[in-house]
Amino acid sequence: MRLNQRRSDIEIIADMLKVGENGAGKTEIMYSVNMSYRQIQKYLGYLVGQGLIDKIKMGNPSVTYRVTDSGLKLLQLISDIKEMLGLDDTDNV
């Protein structure tokens, strides 16, 4: 059940953390979570600043973003809360 059609910040963050579990580039994250470049810049900056995602240099100019242990804990907590509220995605169980 969705209470509204727009995603909350928490849902966007959870989507980004899911994509970054195995490491992903900025473009892959942007398309996977269906966001603009400007939005991705803002959220990635926040997540890196909070220590939830690491920015890993893979060469020049290649950069990969990977979820940290703290990010994985947050992702699990968000999943648990959504499940408790009956808001979990049945296709992502």
N, C-alpha and C positions, 0 to 999 in steps of 0.2 A: 504494500500500500504506500502510495506517495501522497504526502500532505500538500505539496506544491510541486510544480514542474521544474523549478530552477534548483540547481544544486547548491547546497550550503558550502561554506568555506571548508567545513570538516569533510564533506563528501569529496570535494575537489582534492583536498590534501590526501585523503585515503586513496583516491584514484591514482594520484601521482606517486605515492609510496608503493602501490602495487606494481606500477610500471617499472619502478626503479629497483625492485627486488633483485633482479638479475643484472642490473646495470643497463642504462639506456642513455642515448644522446638527447640533446634538447629537442631536436626535430621529432624524434620518435615519441617523446613524452607529449609534445604539443599535439600531435595527431591522435595519439592514443586517448588522451583526455579531452580532446575536442576543444582546444582553447587557442586564443590568439597568441602571437609572439609576445606582445606586451604583457598579457596576463601571465604567461609562463615565466617571463623574466621576474615579475613581482613575486610569484609563489616560490620559484626556485631560490631566489634571494632569501626569502623568509625561511624556507626549510633548511637551507645550508646554514644560515645564521643561528637557527635553533639546534643545530647538530643532528637533524633528523635525516639529512641526505649529505653524502660526501661528494665533492666535486673532484674527480680524478683525471689528471692530465694523461692522455694516452698517446701523445705526440703533438705535433703542431699542425693544425689548430685543434685536433681532436680532443674532445672532453667527454667523459662519461659520468653520469650521476648514478650513485649507488646508495641504497638505503642503509643507514647505520643500525646498530642494535637498538638504539633508542627509537628510531623510526619504526622498526619491526614491532617493538612493544606497543607503540602508539597505534599502529595499524591493527594489532590484535585487540586492543582496548576499544577502538572504534567499532570493529566487527562485533565484539561482545555486546556493546551498547545497542547497536542496531538490531542485533538478534533479540535482546531483551525487550526492545520496544516493538518488535514485530516488523521492523523496517528492513530486514536483511534481504539482499537480492537472492532469489532462489536459484538463479543461474550461476552464482558465484559462491555457492556453499562449499 
